[in-house]
Amino acid sequence: MIMNWFQKHKGISVIVLVFFIGLMVFFFDKKPAIQPSGQQDNVLSVPQVENIETQVDDTLDVLMRIHYVSTTDKPLSGPDSVILDMLQESMNDLNKLKGLVYKTEILSKSQNEIIATTGLVLNVSVLELINAYSGWIEYLRKVDINNVGVSEFQYQLALFQTSTHDTYLKLVEGASLLPMITVQFAKEDGGKNSIDEDLKNHFVSKIDDLFGDILIADDLFHKETNSRYAIAVLIRNYNNFLISADKTP
């Protein structure tokens, strides 16, 4: 019965494939408390530097997990189970997103303004994605696979794709300033800015650990589709800034 329906409505199979392709595609420093002048030189202690590195790691980890949510875990099976496959995939992604909320909330409350701003962007983005997936799942649960309304399916699919696409666009734009955390601004007017080389090297190394394979897959995806993954675009921008950063920008 299901197979007959898909044979009558071959367009739905194309739409489903487009859904999974479309879903994949895209597209301040901690202020020290006021201290006596004799103690101000010790504000950036070693524990504080290590804490910033940890927060950078956590931010990149969230971005990596969001990337994998935007890709499919497994290929679609036959038409007779495609709705179930889509439902299971979306429910798994929703659970992954819900697991990120705690970490993004912590990042958004960082005393470092750049980390906090990026964390807020990630938190809002994750909540928006959760809302989009929840609506999509609610619709899929109500679908009668023996009598799928093509028009309604197309509408719900377009609504889901558009909302997630817009969220990824805003995420890439809003989280673009994270590499600025490596810049040490001049304390005096006319002075020269510098780069925290240790933090920069840590940043680059962490990107390589978490996103090395993702960037390779993104290049292959680009060759095949002339499109790129949203988070991969953001990470490339991070890399370009960090690698080109001079000690005296």
C-alpha positions as CSV (number, residue, x, y, z in Angstrom):
1,M,0.0,0.0,0.0
2,I,2.8,2.4,1.0
3,M,4.8,1.4,-2.1
4,N,1.8,2.1,-4.3
5,W,1.4,5.5,-2.8
6,F,5.0,6.4,-3.4
7,Q,4.7,5.1,-7.0
8,K,1.8,7.4,-7.5
9,H,3.6,10.3,-5.8
10,K,7.2,9.9,-6.9
11,G,7.7,13.6,-6.1
12,I,7.6,12.8,-2.4
13,S,10.7,10.7,-2.6
14,V,12.6,13.5,-4.3
15,I,11.3,15.9,-1.6
16,V,12.5,13.6,1.1
17,L,16.0,13.4,-0.4
18,V,16.0,17.2,-0.8
19,F,15.1,17.5,2.8
20,F,18.2,15.7,4.0
21,I,20.5,17.5,1.6
22,G,18.9,20.9,2.4
23,L,19.2,20.2,6.2
24,M,23.0,19.7,5.8
25,V,23.6,22.7,3.7
26,F,24.0,26.3,4.7
27,F,23.9,29.0,3.6
28,F,34.0,40.6,25.8
29,D,37.8,39.8,28.2
30,K,37.0,39.0,31.7
31,K,36.8,42.3,33.5
32,P,38.8,42.0,36.7
33,A,37.3,43.1,39.9
34,I,38.6,46.5,41.2
35,Q,41.7,45.7,43.1
36,P,44.4,47.8,44.8
37,S,46.9,49.0,42.2
38,G,49.6,46.7,43.6
39,Q,47.5,43.6,42.8
40,Q,46.4,44.5,39.3
41,D,49.4,43.0,37.6
42,N,48.3,39.6,38.8
43,V,44.8,39.6,37.4
44,L,45.6,37.3,34.5
45,S,46.8,34.4,36.6
46,V,47.5,30.9,35.2
47,P,44.2,29.4,36.4
48,Q,42.3,32.2,34.6
49,V,44.2,31.5,31.3
50,E,43.5,27.8,31.6
51,N,39.8,28.6,32.3
52,I,39.6,30.5,29.0
53,E,41.1,27.6,27.1
54,T,38.5,25.3,28.7
55,Q,35.7,27.6,27.6
56,V,37.1,27.7,24.1
57,D,37.2,23.9,24.1
58,D,33.6,23.8,25.3
59,T,32.4,26.3,22.7
60,L,34.1,24.3,19.9
61,D,32.7,21.1,21.2
62,V,29.1,22.5,21.1
63,L,29.7,23.7,17.5
64,M,30.9,20.2,16.5
65,R,27.8,18.6,18.0
66,I,25.5,21.0,16.3
67,H,27.3,20.2,13.0
68,Y,26.5,16.5,13.4
69,V,22.9,17.3,14.2
70,S,22.7,19.0,10.8
71,T,23.9,15.8,9.0
72,T,22.1,12.5,8.6
73,D,23.2,9.5,10.8
74,K,22.2,6.9,8.3
75,P,21.0,6.7,4.7
76,L,17.3,6.6,3.9
77,S,15.8,3.1,3.6
78,G,12.9,2.1,1.3
79,P,9.8,4.2,0.7
80,D,7.7,2.0,2.9
81,S,9.7,3.1,6.0
82,V,10.9,6.6,5.0
83,I,8.5,8.4,7.4
84,L,9.6,6.3,10.3
85,D,13.3,6.8,9.4
86,M,12.8,10.6,9.3
87,L,11.0,10.5,12.7
88,Q,13.7,8.4,14.3
89,E,16.4,10.6,12.9
90,S,14.7,13.8,14.0
91,M,14.0,12.4,17.5
92,N,17.7,11.5,17.9
93,D,18.8,14.9,16.8
94,L,16.3,16.5,19.2
95,N,17.8,14.6,22.1
96,K,21.3,15.7,21.1
97,L,20.2,19.3,21.0
98,K,18.5,19.1,24.4
99,G,21.8,17.7,25.8
100,L,23.6,20.9,24.7
101,V,21.4,23.4,26.5
102,Y,23.1,23.1,29.9
103,K,26.6,23.8,28.4
104,T,25.4,26.7,26.2
105,E,23.8,28.3,29.3
106,I,27.0,28.1,31.2
107,L,29.0,29.6,28.3
108,S,26.5,32.4,28.0
109,K,27.2,33.4,31.6
110,S,31.0,33.5,31.2
111,Q,32.8,36.5,32.7
112,N,34.6,36.8,29.4
113,E,32.5,39.0,27.1
114,I,33.5,37.2,23.9
115,I,32.8,33.8,25.3
116,A,29.5,35.0,26.8
117,T,28.4,36.5,23.6
118,T,29.2,33.4,21.6
119,G,27.6,31.3,24.3
120,L,24.4,33.3,24.1
121,V,24.3,32.9,20.3
122,L,24.8,29.2,20.7
123,N,22.1,29.0,23.4
124,V,19.5,30.9,21.4
125,S,20.4,28.8,18.3
126,V,20.0,25.5,20.1
127,L,16.7,26.6,21.6
128,E,15.5,27.6,18.1
129,L,16.5,24.3,16.6
130,I,14.8,22.4,19.5
131,N,11.6,24.3,18.7
132,A,11.9,23.6,14.9
133,Y,12.6,19.9,15.5
134,S,9.8,19.6,18.0
135,G,7.3,21.0,15.5
136,W,8.5,18.7,12.8
137,I,8.4,15.6,15.0
138,E,4.9,16.5,16.2
139,Y,3.8,16.6,12.5
140,L,5.5,13.3,11.6
141,R,3.9,11.5,14.5
142,K,0.5,12.4,13.1
143,V,1.2,11.3,9.5
144,D,-0.9,8.4,8.3
145,I,1.7,6.6,6.1
146,N,-1.2,5.0,4.1
147,N,-2.7,8.3,3.3
148,V,0.0,11.0,3.3
149,G,-1.3,14.5,2.3
150,V,1.3,15.6,-0.2
151,S,0.5,19.3,0.1
152,E,0.7,19.3,3.9
153,F,3.9,17.3,3.8
154,Q,5.5,19.8,1.4
155,Y,4.4,22.7,3.6
156,Q,5.7,21.1,6.9
157,L,9.0,20.1,5.2
158,A,9.5,23.6,3.8
159,L,8.7,25.2,7.2
160,F,11.2,22.9,9.0
161,Q,13.9,23.5,6.4
162,T,13.4,27.3,6.3
163,S,13.5,27.6,10.1
164,T,16.6,25.5,10.6
165,H,18.4,27.2,7.6
166,D,17.7,30.6,9.1
167,T,19.0,29.5,12.5
168,Y,22.3,28.2,11.0
169,L,22.7,31.5,9.1
170,K,22.3,33.5,12.3
171,L,24.6,31.2,14.2
172,V,27.4,31.6,11.7
173,E,27.1,35.3,11.8
174,G,26.6,35.7,15.5
175,A,29.5,33.4,16.6
176,S,32.0,34.8,14.2
177,L,33.9,36.9,16.8
178,L,35.2,34.0,18.9
179,P,38.8,34.1,17.5
180,M,39.0,37.7,18.8
181,I,39.5,36.2,22.2
182,T,43.2,35.7,21.2
183,V,43.7,39.4,20.7
184,Q,45.4,41.4,23.4
185,F,44.4,45.0,22.9
186,A,46.8,47.9,23.5
187,K,46.4,49.4,26.9
188,E,47.2,52.9,25.6
189,D,46.0,55.0,22.7
190,G,48.2,54.5,19.7
191,G,49.7,51.3,21.1
192,K,49.9,48.1,19.1
193,N,47.6,45.1,19.7
194,S,49.2,41.7,20.0
195,I,48.1,38.0,19.8
196,D,48.2,35.6,22.7
197,E,50.3,33.0,20.9
198,D,49.6,30.3,23.5
199,L,45.9,30.7,23.3
200,K,46.0,31.0,19.5
201,N,48.0,27.8,19.2
202,H,45.6,26.0,21.6
203,F,42.6,27.2,19.5
204,V,44.1,26.0,16.2
205,S,45.1,22.7,17.8
206,K,41.6,22.1,19.1
207,I,40.0,22.9,15.8
208,D,42.3,20.4,14.1
209,D,41.3,17.7,16.7
210,L,37.6,18.3,16.5
211,F,37.1,19.4,12.9
212,G,39.9,17.9,10.9
213,D,37.6,15.2,9.4
214,I,34.7,17.5,9.2
215,L,36.6,20.0,7.0
216,I,37.8,17.2,4.7
217,A,34.2,15.9,4.4
218,D,33.1,19.5,3.7
219,D,35.5,19.8,0.8
220,L,34.2,16.6,-0.7
221,F,30.6,17.8,-0.2
222,H,31.5,21.1,-1.9
223,K,32.9,19.3,-4.9
224,E,29.8,17.2,-5.2
225,T,27.1,19.8,-4.6
226,N,28.9,23.2,-4.8
227,S,27.6,23.9,-1.3
228,R,29.1,23.7,2.2
229,Y,28.1,22.8,5.7
230,A,27.2,25.9,7.8
231,I,29.4,25.0,10.8
232,A,32.3,24.1,8.5
233,V,32.1,27.6,7.0
234,L,32.3,29.1,10.5
235,I,35.3,27.0,11.5
236,R,37.2,27.9,8.3
237,N,36.7,31.5,9.1
238,Y,38.1,30.9,12.6
239,N,41.1,29.1,11.0
240,N,41.7,31.9,8.5
241,F,41.7,34.5,11.2
242,L,44.0,32.6,13.6
243,I,46.5,31.4,11.0
244,S,46.8,34.8,9.4
245,A,46.9,36.6,12.7
246,D,50.2,38.4,13.3
247,K,51.8,39.1,16.6
248,T,51.3,42.8,16.0
249,P,48.0,43.1,14.1
